[in-house]
Amino acid sequence: MIVCICNNVNSETINAAIDMGATSVQTVREATGAASCCGKCQFKVHSLIQNHVVDTSQLMKQAAIQG
């Protein structure tokens, strides 16, 4: 799905940046160019970051329980 229309950045590219260590809209912007023009997509970028944090946290909890 295209997240940033201005720079034609899709969610897969943003998720890849997050997987590589981007943890804020600023670091995703630096890695992908998303949210660097009009800024309308910054809320979706932030949402993708937050979803990644939640998913990672849940995986860590499951691993700890299975232990």
C-alpha positions, 0 to 999 in steps of 0.5 A: 500500500502506498503510504507517501504519495508525494515520494511514492513510498509504500508500507513495505519500504517503511516496514523494512526501514523499521526492521533496520532500526528506524524508530521514529518518523524522523528516522523513517523519513531519513531512510525512505523519504516518506513524510518529507514533503507535505507531511500528511502521511506522517500519522500513518508512518507513526502508526506503522512504527507503533504497530511494529513496537507492539508486534515485537513486544508481543513476540518477546513476551511469547518467547519469554513464556515459552522459555 
